[in-house]
């Protein structure tokens, strides 16, 4: 039988350990059964009494104590030296198979065109994301984030008006901008201006629907103290806040997928640990940012 392959050192050590434990158990239990049968109750009693019954002041049996200590030492060795950290496991084999498959997947689709990436992203979205964000990416009436606004000025405007929660940045959640600096944003054009400045000047996307508002947005970005958290360059002060230079690019989608998010209907899990490859994250971004979406 394959599971009893004695040429495997782990199987052999496990078998030896089981035999030793069984022999010690029989020896010790047999000794105590003999004592229970032949010995008389004698020794020093404790002062406490329950219904006329007192307890003996017996030390821990030497054999039992040594066995207990030996089991602790063996358990520590088993976990940290022998198995599973340094040896075969089904989980380890599965993870290795996933890594191998992902490497082949990345190589196969390394130079894929934008149209194929978008289709790939749509399929991934329908399987992984549509349960919360809806098949149209619009967030099912506010239950989850509206991804049709993501990476666009509309997404920035929504965050400025409503704040942003659940991404776990070091500086905490972002409050609605009018709660941070009351009276600075007095019209819709003010929100559009900051969004235009972020998209045209700070983001690597370098595009905006409101080019005439960029300079106004530059002034408001400083006046509204956006730079206090995101920095003058928008890069988020070393990860303390969102990196606006990535906003509207596949890298921003990948960052959110890796961080996860605490939303209104629960926690969006992190997709960092082998759940999606880098190419699949890029594909999701292409679909989310596509004009058809």
Secondary structure, DSSP 4 states (H G I P E B T S, - for coil): -GGG-TTSHHHHHHHHHHHHHHHHHHHHHHHHHHHHHH----SPEEEEEETTEEEE-PPPPHHHHHHHHHHHHHHHHIIIIISSTTS--HHHHHHHHHHHHHHHHHHHTTT--HHHHHHHHHHHHHHHTHHHH-TTSSHHHHTS--TTSTTSHHHHHHHHHH-B-SS--TT-PBPPHHHHSTTS--SHHHHHHHHHHIIIIISTT---S-GGGHHHHHHHHHHTTTHHHH-TTSSHHHHTS--TTSTTSHHHHHHHHHH-EEETTEEEPP-TTTTS-HHHHHHHHHHHHSTT-
